[in-house]
Structure formats: structure tokens, C-alpha cells
């Protein structure tokens, strides 16, 4: 990795405002005396690992600066405000929900990796043993709510209204709940804590890894769906810029591919 092209900016949530005005304006950096810095927000590994690999692969005239933030809302907010150039932290359905709820103009420009999502349990070894009245913890954002409910429905734990697109399903769209499971909806970042108390918890592999778990070995229900591949995102005004094209090439480089292929919980999406 060319360390001269890579700098990390660790950003605490409370200090995000210091980034104001720091995002680099898109342009052709090839002829500049100094490289054009493109700040990319990401939340946690392996997203941050991919950004680091892309930073080592970015072409002459550009450098990538990782802006590590505490949560996905912050990553989108600072991108939409123009405080960073890009983000690598989400799938398209999550981004679309953000745009709709915040009058945002983010654009997904490059799928990078897909990942296995799963339900986990501290007390169960088999989903068939899920008890009546069990507490099921899952994300509170609409896109991941639909994903979690769709997975539960595939196992027959609940039945969803057939008139509703399962990707858009909400708890209110459950028409049959034979085990009378109770739903606890919290932010993704709080689901690891819920693992200690709930009977079943839906969680991303990047977060559940902190508990020493992974979907292949510990997931009771697992799913891999291309709809939820993680994308590089930029503001609408930068979607077709030379700088964005350089980012796309870096994020689909051999260096990034190697990082993805070395992690068994994710797979290449380009």
C-alpha cells in the first residue's frame, strides 16, 4: 500500500461539525501539483478495510482520506451536507430510505461487496426451538426491517400480507404470528446489546463479529441477497465526475478484491 496516499481521519460523532467545508470539490486531479483528496466516510470493518485498500490503489492525481464515523446516519448526513466526498457504509435500500426521509440526493455509484446476514441466539442452537412469546430483536430502519421480516417469513415464523412487497414489509404487515413472537426494534448499533436479552437477534456480520460470532458458524437463519450489496455513494452532483470515476476504479481494484476475498462473511459484488 502506498502510505503517502492514505490518511485516516477518526471522527467522533460529537465532533463531526469540524468537517464542514472539508470535502474536496470534484475535478480532474491528474494535472494538479498536489493530489486531490477525496474524503470517504465509513463506519466499521470491513467497510473501513475496503476504504484503506482503495486508498492504496487510487490512481495518480488523487488520494483517499478515510473519515471513520460512529453510525450510518452520520455517514449519510455528512455526505448529503457536502462535508465528505463519498461514503461506503450502506446498501441501496438504506440509502433510498435516507433520501426519502431527509430530502437527500445521494446516489449509489458502485456495488462493492455483498454480505451474509443472519439471526443469532444466545440460548438456542436451532431455530425450530424458538419458544412461544420469544423476543425477536431487529433493526428499526425500514429497509432492514423488511429484510429481517422476509427472512423470518421464509422460515414460517411469521406470515406477511401477500399484497405487500416483502422488501417493504413492516411489523404491521404480519398477518400470522403462530408463536406470538414479540418484536424489539432498535438501531443496528444497539443490536449487539440486545443479543444479551432477546431470544433472536438480526445483525450485520460487521457488528456481530465484536461478539466473536459469524453467520457461517453461528447464524440460525442466514440470507445472501444481491439487493443489499454495499455500495459506494456520492452526492448527485458528483455522480458523473472524473473524481468519482477514479473512486470507482479504486473500489473495484485487485487490492479491494483481495480484502473482500480474505473475509468469509462477504463476497465480491463487482
C-alpha positions as CSV (number, residue, x, y, z in Angstrom):
1,X,0.0,0.0,0.0
2,X,1.3,3.5,-0.9
3,X,1.1,5.0,2.6
4,X,1.7,8.5,1.2
5,X,-1.7,8.3,-0.4
6,X,-3.6,7.3,2.7
7,X,-4.6,9.2,5.8
8,X,-7.1,8.3,8.4
9,X,-9.4,10.9,10.0
10,X,-11.0,9.3,13.0
11,X,-14.1,11.4,13.6
12,X,-16.1,11.2,16.9
13,X,-19.9,11.7,16.4
14,X,-19.8,14.8,18.6
15,X,-17.1,16.3,16.5
16,X,-18.5,15.8,13.0
17,X,-19.1,19.5,12.6
18,X,-15.3,20.1,12.3
19,X,-15.5,18.5,8.8
20,X,-17.6,21.4,7.4
21,X,-16.1,22.7,4.3
22,X,-13.5,19.9,4.1
23,X,-15.0,17.9,1.2
24,X,-13.0,18.2,-1.9
25,X,-14.7,19.6,-5.0
26,X,-14.8,17.1,-7.8
27,X,-12.5,17.6,-10.7
28,X,-9.7,16.1,-12.8
29,X,-6.8,15.8,-10.3
30,X,-4.4,14.4,-12.8
31,X,-2.8,17.8,-13.6
32,X,-2.7,19.2,-10.1
33,X,0.7,19.8,-8.4
34,X,-0.8,18.3,-5.2
35,X,-3.2,15.3,-5.3
36,X,-6.9,15.9,-5.0
37,X,-8.1,14.5,-1.6
38,X,-11.4,12.6,-1.6
39,X,-12.8,12.0,1.8
40,X,-14.8,8.8,2.2
41,X,-16.9,8.1,5.3
42,X,-17.2,4.6,6.6
43,X,-18.4,3.1,9.9
44,X,-16.6,-0.1,10.8
45,X,-14.6,-3.0,9.4
46,X,-14.7,-4.5,6.8
47,X,-16.0,-1.2,5.2
48,X,-13.0,0.7,6.6
49,X,-10.7,-2.1,5.4
50,X,-12.1,-1.7,1.9
51,X,-11.6,2.1,2.0
52,X,-8.0,1.5,3.1
53,X,-7.4,-0.9,0.2
54,X,-8.9,1.6,-2.2
55,X,-6.7,4.3,-0.8
56,X,-3.6,2.2,-1.8
57,X,-5.0,1.6,-5.3
58,X,-6.2,5.1,-6.2
59,X,-4.6,6.5,-9.3
60,X,-2.1,9.3,-9.6
61,X,-3.7,12.7,-9.0
62,X,-5.9,11.6,-6.2
63,X,-5.7,10.4,-2.6
64,X,-8.4,8.9,-0.3
65,X,-8.9,10.0,3.2
66,X,-10.9,7.7,5.4
67,X,-13.4,9.5,7.7
68,X,-14.4,7.0,10.3
69,X,-17.8,7.8,11.9
70,X,-19.9,6.2,14.6
71,X,-23.1,5.3,12.7
72,X,-24.8,5.1,9.4
73,X,-27.0,8.1,9.8
74,X,-23.9,10.3,10.4
75,X,-22.2,8.9,7.3
76,X,-25.1,9.9,5.1
77,X,-25.7,13.2,6.8
78,X,-22.2,14.5,6.3
79,X,-22.2,13.3,2.7
80,X,-25.5,14.9,1.9
81,X,-24.2,18.1,3.6
82,X,-21.1,18.1,1.4
83,X,-18.7,17.6,4.3
84,X,-17.2,14.5,2.7
85,X,-17.0,13.4,-0.9
86,X,-18.3,9.9,-0.7
87,X,-19.4,7.2,1.7
88,X,-19.0,3.5,1.9
89,X,-21.4,2.3,4.5
90,X,-24.8,1.1,3.1
91,X,-26.9,-0.8,0.6
92,X,-29.1,1.0,-1.8
93,X,-32.4,0.4,0.0
94,X,-31.0,2.0,3.1
95,X,-29.7,5.0,1.1
96,X,-33.1,5.4,-0.6
97,X,-34.8,5.4,2.8
98,X,-32.4,8.2,3.9
99,X,-33.1,10.2,0.8
100,X,-36.8,9.9,1.2
101,X,-36.8,10.9,4.8
102,X,-34.3,13.7,4.6
103,X,-34.9,15.2,1.1
104,X,-31.4,13.8,0.3
105,X,-29.7,13.4,-3.1
106,X,-27.3,10.6,-2.5
107,X,-26.5,8.3,-5.5
108,X,-25.1,4.7,-5.3
109,X,-22.4,4.6,-8.0
110,X,-20.7,1.2,-7.4
111,X,-21.6,-2.1,-5.8
112,X,-18.5,-3.4,-3.9
113,X,-19.4,-6.4,-1.8
114,X,-22.3,-8.4,-0.7
115,X,-22.6,-10.0,2.8
116,X,-24.4,-12.8,4.6
117,X,-27.0,-11.5,7.1
118,X,-28.2,-13.7,9.9
119,X,-30.3,-14.2,13.0
120,X,-28.4,-15.2,16.1
121,X,-29.4,-16.5,19.6
122,X,-27.5,-16.7,22.9
123,X,-29.7,-19.5,24.1
124,X,-30.9,-21.5,21.0
125,X,-29.0,-23.9,18.8
126,X,-31.9,-24.5,16.3
127,X,-34.5,-22.1,15.0
128,X,-37.1,-24.8,15.4
129,X,-36.7,-24.4,19.2
130,X,-37.8,-20.7,19.2
131,X,-40.2,-20.6,22.1
132,X,-43.7,-19.1,22.1
133,X,-43.7,-15.4,23.1
134,X,-40.0,-15.1,22.1
135,X,-38.5,-11.7,21.8
136,X,-37.0,-11.0,18.3
137,X,-34.7,-8.0,18.0
138,X,-34.2,-6.4,14.6
139,X,-33.2,-3.0,13.1
140,X,-35.6,-0.1,13.3
141,X,-34.9,1.3,9.8
142,X,-37.4,0.4,7.1
143,X,-35.1,-1.4,4.6
144,X,-33.5,-3.7,7.2
145,X,-36.9,-4.3,8.9
146,X,-38.2,-5.6,5.6
147,X,-35.1,-7.8,5.1
148,X,-35.5,-9.3,8.6
149,X,-39.2,-10.0,8.3
150,X,-38.7,-11.5,4.9
151,X,-36.2,-13.9,6.4
152,X,-38.5,-14.8,9.3
153,X,-41.3,-15.4,6.8
154,X,-39.1,-17.7,4.7
155,X,-38.9,-20.0,7.8
156,X,-42.6,-19.8,8.6
157,X,-42.1,-18.0,11.8
158,X,-44.4,-15.2,10.6
159,X,-46.6,-14.8,7.5
160,X,-46.7,-11.5,5.7
161,X,-49.5,-9.8,3.9
162,X,-49.2,-11.2,0.3
163,X,-50.3,-7.8,-1.0
164,X,-47.1,-6.2,0.4
165,X,-43.7,-6.4,-1.2
166,X,-41.7,-8.3,1.4
167,X,-38.8,-5.9,1.0
168,X,-41.1,-3.2,2.2
169,X,-42.7,-5.2,5.0
170,X,-43.3,-3.7,8.4
171,X,-44.4,-5.4,11.7
172,X,-48.0,-4.3,11.0
173,X,-47.9,-6.3,7.7
174,X,-47.7,-9.6,9.7
175,X,-50.9,-11.5,9.2
176,X,-50.0,-14.7,11.1
177,X,-47.7,-15.0,14.1
178,X,-48.3,-18.5,15.4
179,X,-45.6,-18.3,18.1
180,X,-46.8,-14.8,19.2
181,X,-43.2,-13.5,18.9
182,X,-42.6,-10.0,20.3
183,X,-40.6,-7.6,18.2
184,X,-37.9,-5.2,19.6
185,X,-36.7,-2.7,17.1
186,X,-33.5,-0.7,17.7
187,X,-30.7,0.9,15.7
188,X,-28.2,-1.6,14.1
189,X,-25.6,-0.3,16.5
190,X,-27.7,-1.4,19.5
191,X,-28.4,-4.9,18.3
192,X,-25.3,-6.5,19.9
193,X,-26.6,-5.3,23.3
194,X,-30.0,-6.8,22.5
195,X,-28.3,-10.1,21.9
196,X,-27.8,-10.5,25.6
197,X,-31.5,-10.4,26.4
198,X,-33.5,-11.3,23.3
199,X,-34.2,-14.8,22.1
200,X,-33.3,-14.0,18.5
201,X,-31.3,-11.1,17.1
202,X,-30.8,-10.0,13.5
203,X,-27.4,-8.4,12.9
204,X,-24.9,-7.5,10.3
205,X,-21.6,-9.6,10.2
206,X,-19.5,-6.5,10.7
207,X,-21.1,-5.8,14.0
208,X,-21.7,-9.3,15.4
209,X,-18.0,-10.0,14.9
210,X,-17.4,-7.9,18.1
211,X,-19.2,-10.8,20.0
212,X,-17.0,-13.4,18.4
213,X,-19.8,-14.6,16.1
214,X,-20.1,-15.0,12.4
215,X,-23.0,-16.0,10.1
216,X,-21.5,-19.2,8.7
217,X,-20.8,-20.8,12.1
218,X,-23.4,-19.1,14.4
219,X,-26.3,-17.9,12.3
220,X,-29.6,-19.7,12.9
221,X,-31.2,-18.2,9.8
222,X,-29.0,-16.8,7.0
223,X,-29.5,-14.9,3.8
224,X,-27.4,-13.5,1.0
225,X,-29.3,-11.1,-1.3
226,X,-27.7,-9.0,-4.1
227,X,-30.3,-6.3,-3.4
228,X,-28.4,-5.5,-0.3
229,X,-24.9,-5.3,-1.7
230,X,-22.9,-2.4,-0.1
231,X,-22.3,0.5,-2.5
232,X,-20.0,3.4,-2.8
233,X,-22.2,6.5,-2.7
234,X,-21.7,10.2,-3.6
235,X,-23.8,13.3,-3.9
236,X,-25.9,13.6,-7.1
237,X,-23.8,16.5,-8.4
238,X,-20.7,14.3,-8.3
239,X,-22.1,11.1,-9.8
240,X,-20.5,11.5,-13.2
241,X,-17.4,13.4,-12.3
242,X,-13.8,12.3,-13.0
243,X,-13.1,12.0,-9.3
244,X,-16.0,9.6,-8.9
245,X,-14.7,7.5,-11.8
246,X,-11.3,7.4,-10.1
247,X,-13.0,6.2,-6.9
248,X,-15.0,3.5,-8.8
249,X,-11.8,2.2,-10.3
250,X,-10.1,2.1,-6.9
251,X,-13.0,0.4,-5.2
252,X,-13.0,-2.3,-7.9
253,X,-9.3,-2.8,-7.9
254,X,-7.4,-6.0,-7.2
255,X,-6.4,-4.7,-3.8
256,X,-10.0,-4.3,-2.8
257,X,-10.9,-7.7,-4.3
258,X,-8.1,-9.3,-2.1
259,X,-9.5,-7.7,1.0
260,X,-13.0,-9.0,0.3
261,X,-11.9,-12.5,-0.7
262,X,-10.0,-12.8,2.5
263,X,-13.1,-12.2,4.6
264,X,-15.5,-15.2,4.6
265,X,-18.5,-13.1,5.6
266,X,-18.5,-11.0,2.4
267,X,-18.2,-11.6,-1.3
268,X,-17.2,-9.5,-4.3
269,X,-20.1,-7.7,-6.0
270,X,-18.3,-6.2,-9.0
